[in-house]
Amino acid sequence: MPTAYTPGLTVTGDTRIRKVRRLPMKGQVLVEAGQHVQAETVVARAELPGPLTNIKASEKLGIEPNELPSAMRVSVGDRVERDQLLAELKSFFGIFHNELRSPVEGVIEHISELSGYVGIRQPSVPINTDAYISGVIEEVLPEQGAVITARGAFIEGIFGVGGERRGMLKVLAASPDVHLSATQLSDDLRGMLIVGGAGADAAALQRAAKVGVAGVIVGAVTDSDLRALVGYDIGVAITGHEDIPMTLILTEGFGTLPISQHTFKLLQSLDGKQASFNGATQIRAGVIRPEIIVPRDGDDGPAPERAEVVGTELVIGSRVRVIREPYFGQLSKVTALPPELQEIATGAKVRVAELMLDSGERTVVPRANLEILRD
């Protein structure tokens, strides 16, 4: 029978971390190779052109388009303020007076005597890309950004929502199997990343958002509680752009699952330290995992290489997590590994694993839909 391998999650207290930080468009890089940066340091900046406001100036003044230039009191390239006089028209010895004022702040981009339009380009919008983690600039990417390296703890979750944030890590759970309660969440937790144990219900999540918690780490939540936080049913294909005030990271899956002992002990050792974290998750091609990163205060001693997620042999008895619907996030034990290919619902023929889910249900899933639990 061929040997089967399946990936696991990286959970390590000391590894080399490398982050590529890029602007969404060409801009200016503000750092140099070898420079030490903090997580909030802006490494690159770009200017997104502001919207163009077109005004039908000739129509508003009651003149022909070719008469517009003589009525203008500003020129192309001039900066104007909101309600500033742009053009005026006087006739019959000043008895009749008509004027045009700017509806926005910006720069005069064009004055057309063919169409009669005046275009005002509103102020550009700055786009900043920060370092996200405290570390050293390893490489500058001209006009794009930089590569930051650091040494520290790196923890991957199974699923998350909400984007990049930073905050002090605070462990509220006394053990990995307790549940986060709304009564534990006070105003002094504002801006922190809290560790809540096995799970959190909708009331606890909503309370966390209300007090301004930056992020919550728990073993699992139910679909309904996640829906209450996000406001809609969310798929597992890609997340991270939800309009929510905090980041939620699940270390184990959905339902009620305690944080693994290995992960919980590591989180406990990081209590009180500053963390960078991101709930973005992509399950399909180009897998992205939610992450918690805590850089070391110092960089003494030989630094280990980045702890890459390597294949782990899948055998009968392996503890695994399902990473595809309809059993996404559920834990189970492999009971059999049939050697022959089997046809699945899509029509493809793949190698499968027979599982005993922790719920007691038996099922068969493609081996590619599994990851080995690595405690």
C-alpha positions in Angstrom: 0.0 0.0 0.0 1.4 3.5 -0.9 2.4 5.7 2.0 0.1 8.6 2.5 1.1 12.0 3.9 -1.0 14.9 5.0 -0.2 18.4 6.4 -0.5 19.7 9.9 -0.6 23.0 11.6 2.6 24.8 12.7 2.7 25.5 16.4 6.1 26.4 17.7 7.7 28.6 20.3 10.8 29.5 18.4 11.2 29.7 14.7 12.3 32.1 12.0 9.4 34.1 10.6 9.5 35.8 7.2 6.8 38.2 6.0 6.6 39.8 2.6 4.8 43.2 2.8 3.7 44.7 -0.5 1.7 47.7 -1.6 -1.3 47.0 -3.9 0.2 49.5 -6.3 3.6 51.1 -7.0 4.8 53.5 -4.4 7.7 54.6 -2.2 9.6 52.3 0.1 10.5 54.0 3.4 12.9 51.5 4.9 16.3 50.1 4.2 17.8 46.6 4.3 19.1 45.8 7.8 16.9 48.3 9.5 15.1 47.3 12.7 11.4 48.0 12.6 8.4 47.7 14.9 5.1 46.1 13.9 3.5 49.5 13.4 6.4 50.9 11.3 5.2 52.0 7.8 7.5 50.3 5.4 6.0 51.6 2.1 3.5 54.2 1.0 1.5 55.0 -2.1 -0.9 57.6 -3.2 -4.3 56.5 -4.6 -5.6 59.2 -6.9 -8.7 60.9 -5.6 -12.0 60.7 -7.5 -12.5 63.2 -10.4 -15.5 65.5 -9.9 -16.9 66.8 -13.2 -19.0 70.0 -13.2 -21.2 71.1 -16.1 -19.9 74.6 -15.6 -21.2 76.3 -18.8 -24.7 75.0 -18.1 -24.7 76.3 -14.6 -23.4 79.7 -15.7 -25.9 79.9 -18.6 -23.2 80.3 -21.3 -21.8 78.5 -24.3 -18.9 76.1 -23.7 -16.5 78.2 -25.8 -17.3 81.1 -23.4 -16.2 79.2 -20.3 -12.5 80.1 -20.3 -13.2 83.8 -20.1 -15.5 83.3 -17.1 -13.0 81.2 -15.1 -11.3 82.7 -12.1 -9.0 79.7 -11.7 -6.7 77.8 -14.0 -5.7 74.2 -14.7 -3.3 73.1 -11.9 -4.7 75.4 -9.3 -5.6 74.0 -5.9 -9.1 75.0 -4.7 -11.1 74.7 -1.5 -14.7 73.6 -1.1 -17.0 76.5 -1.9 -14.2 78.6 -3.5 -15.3 80.7 -6.5 -14.4 79.0 -9.7 -16.1 81.2 -12.3 -18.4 84.2 -12.5 -20.4 86.0 -15.1 -21.5 89.6 -14.9 -23.7 91.4 -17.5 -25.7 94.5 -18.0 -23.3 96.7 -16.0 -23.2 94.2 -13.1 -27.0 94.0 -12.6 -27.0 90.3 -13.4 -24.5 88.2 -11.7 -24.0 84.4 -11.9 -21.2 82.4 -10.2 -19.9 78.9 -9.9 -18.4 77.6 -6.7 -16.4 74.4 -6.1 -18.4 71.5 -4.5 -15.2 69.8 -3.4 -11.6 70.4 -2.4 -9.0 69.4 -5.0 -6.9 70.5 -8.0 -8.3 71.8 -11.3 -7.5 69.0 -13.8 -9.3 70.3 -16.9 -11.4 73.2 -18.3 -13.0 72.2 -21.5 -14.3 74.8 -24.0 -15.7 72.0 -26.1 -17.9 70.3 -23.5 -18.2 73.1 -21.0 -17.0 70.8 -18.1 -14.6 71.7 -15.3 -12.8 68.7 -13.7 -11.6 68.8 -10.1 -9.3 65.9 -8.9 -10.0 65.4 -5.2 -7.1 64.8 -2.8 -5.2 61.5 -3.1 -5.8 58.8 -0.5 -2.6 57.6 1.2 -2.1 53.8 1.3 0.3 52.6 4.0 1.8 49.2 4.4 3.2 48.5 7.8 5.7 45.9 8.9 3.0 43.8 10.7 5.7 42.2 12.9 8.7 43.6 14.7 11.9 42.5 13.1 14.6 43.3 10.6 14.3 44.4 7.0 15.8 41.5 5.1 15.2 42.8 1.6 13.7 45.9 0.0 11.3 45.4 -2.9 11.7 48.6 -5.0 8.5 50.6 -5.4 6.6 47.7 -3.7 7.5 47.0 -0.1 9.9 44.9 1.9 10.6 41.5 3.4 10.7 41.4 7.2 12.3 38.6 9.2 12.0 37.9 12.9 12.4 35.1 15.4 9.7 34.1 17.7 6.6 32.0 18.3 4.4 31.1 15.4 0.9 29.5 15.8 -1.4 28.5 13.0 -5.2 28.1 13.5 -7.6 26.0 11.5 -10.1 28.9 10.7 -10.5 32.5 11.4 -12.3 35.7 10.4 -11.2 39.3 10.6 -7.9 40.8 9.2 -4.5 41.8 10.6 -4.4 43.3 14.1 -2.0 43.6 17.0 -2.4 43.5 20.7 -1.1 42.1 24.0 -1.9 38.4 24.4 -4.0 37.7 27.5 -4.9 34.2 28.6 -8.3 34.3 30.4 -9.0 30.5 30.3 -7.8 28.5 33.3 -7.6 25.4 31.2 -8.1 24.6 27.5 -11.5 23.0 27.9 -13.4 25.9 29.6 -15.6 28.3 27.7 -15.2 32.1 27.4 -18.0 33.8 29.2 -19.3 37.3 28.6 -18.8 38.1 32.3 -15.1 37.7 31.9 -14.8 40.5 29.4 -14.2 43.9 31.0 -13.3 47.3 29.5 -9.6 46.9 30.6 -9.3 44.2 27.9 -9.6 46.7 25.1 -7.0 46.2 22.4 -5.9 42.8 23.7 -5.8 39.4 22.1 -7.5 37.1 24.5 -7.4 33.3 24.8 -10.7 31.9 25.8 -10.4 28.1 25.9 -12.7 25.6 24.2 -15.2 28.0 22.8 -17.3 31.2 23.0 -21.0 31.7 22.4 -22.6 34.6 20.6 -23.0 36.6 23.8 -19.3 36.4 24.7 -18.2 37.2 21.1 -20.5 40.2 21.0 -19.4 41.4 24.4 -15.8 41.1 23.3 -16.5 43.3 20.2 -18.3 45.8 22.4 -15.5 46.3 24.9 -13.0 46.7 22.0 -11.1 43.4 22.3 -8.7 43.2 19.3 -8.9 39.4 18.9 -10.2 36.2 20.4 -8.6 32.7 20.3 -10.7 29.7 21.1 -10.8 26.1 20.2 -14.1 26.2 18.3 -17.4 28.0 17.8 -20.7 26.9 16.3 -21.9 28.0 12.9 -24.8 30.0 14.5 -22.4 31.8 16.9 -20.1 32.7 14.0 -23.1 33.9 12.0 -24.1 36.1 14.9 -20.7 37.8 15.0 -20.3 38.3 11.3 -23.9 38.9 10.4 -24.3 36.4 7.7 -23.4 32.8 6.7 -19.7 32.6 5.8 -18.1 30.1 3.6 -14.7 28.5 4.3 -13.1 29.2 0.9 -11.5 32.6 1.9 -12.0 35.0 4.8 -10.2 37.9 6.3 -12.1 40.9 4.9 -15.2 40.8 7.1 -16.4 44.1 8.4 -16.1 43.2 12.1 -14.3 45.1 14.9 -12.1 42.2 16.0 -10.3 39.0 14.7 -11.5 35.5 15.7 -9.1 32.6 15.4 -10.2 28.9 15.9 -7.4 26.5 16.7 -9.4 23.3 16.3 -12.6 23.6 14.3 -16.3 24.0 14.7 -18.6 23.0 17.5 -17.1 22.5 21.0 -13.5 21.6 21.0 -10.8 22.3 23.6 -7.6 24.0 22.5 -4.9 21.3 22.1 -2.6 21.0 25.2 0.5 21.8 23.2 -1.1 25.0 21.7 -2.6 26.1 25.1 0.7 25.7 27.0 2.5 27.7 24.4 -0.2 30.5 24.5 0.2 30.5 28.3 3.9 31.0 28.0 3.3 34.0 25.8 0.8 35.7 28.2 1.5 39.5 28.4 3.5 39.7 25.2 2.7 41.7 22.1 1.3 39.6 19.3 0.5 40.2 15.6 -2.3 38.1 14.3 -4.5 37.6 11.3 -7.7 35.6 10.8 -7.5 35.3 7.0 -8.2 31.7 5.9 -8.1 30.1 2.5 -8.9 26.4 2.4 -8.5 25.7 -1.3 -5.4 26.1 -3.6 -2.8 28.4 -2.0 -3.8 27.5 1.6 -3.7 30.4 4.0 -4.0 29.8 7.7 -5.0 32.2 10.5 -1.9 33.0 12.5 -0.6 34.4 15.8 3.0 35.7 15.8 4.9 36.8 18.9 8.5 38.0 18.0 11.2 37.4 20.6 12.4 40.4 22.6 16.0 39.4 21.8 17.7 37.4 19.1 20.4 35.7 21.1 21.8 32.3 20.3 21.6 30.3 17.0 18.3 31.0 15.3 16.4 28.1 13.9 15.2 28.0 10.4 11.5 28.6 9.7 9.5 25.6 10.9 7.9 24.6 7.6 4.8 22.4 7.7 6.1 19.0 6.5 4.2 15.9 5.5 3.4 13.5 8.3 2.6 9.9 7.6 -1.0 9.0 7.8 -1.6 5.6 9.4 -4.4 3.7 10.9 -5.0 5.2 14.3 -3.8 8.7 13.3 -5.7 11.6 14.9 -6.9 13.9 12.1 -9.0 16.9 11.4 -11.3 17.2 8.4 -10.6 20.4 6.4 -13.5 20.2 3.9 -17.2 20.3 4.1 -19.5 18.6 5.2 -17.3 17.6 8.2 -15.1 20.7 8.2 -13.2 21.1 11.5 -14.3 17.8 13.0 -11.8 15.6 14.8 -11.6 11.9 14.1 -9.4 8.8 14.1 -8.4 6.9 11.0 -9.9 3.4 11.1 -8.9 2.1 7.7 -6.8 3.2 4.6 -8.2 1.3 1.6 -5.4 0.9 -1.0 -7.7 1.1 -4.0 -8.9 4.3 -5.6 -12.6 5.2 -4.9 -14.9 7.4 -6.8 -16.2 10.5 -4.9 -19.2 12.8 -5.6 -17.3 14.9 -8.1 -16.6 11.8 -10.2 -12.9 11.8 -9.5 -11.2 8.6 -8.3 -9.0 9.3 -5.3 -7.5 7.5 -2.3 -9.7 7.8 0.8 -9.6 7.2 4.5 -12.2 5.6 6.7 -12.8 7.7 9.8 -14.5 7.4 13.2 -15.5 11.0 14.0 -15.4 12.0 17.7 -19.2 12.4 17.4 -19.3 8.6 16.9 -20.3 8.8 13.2 -18.3 6.7 10.7 -17.6 8.2 7.3 -15.2 8.1 4.3 -13.4 11.1 3.0 -10.6 11.8 0.5 -7.2 11.7 2.2 -6.4 15.2 0.7 -9.2 16.5 2.9 -7.4 15.6 6.1 -4.6 17.0 8.2 -2.9 15.2 11.0 -3.1 16.7 14.5 0.4 17.4 15.6 0.7 17.6 19.4 
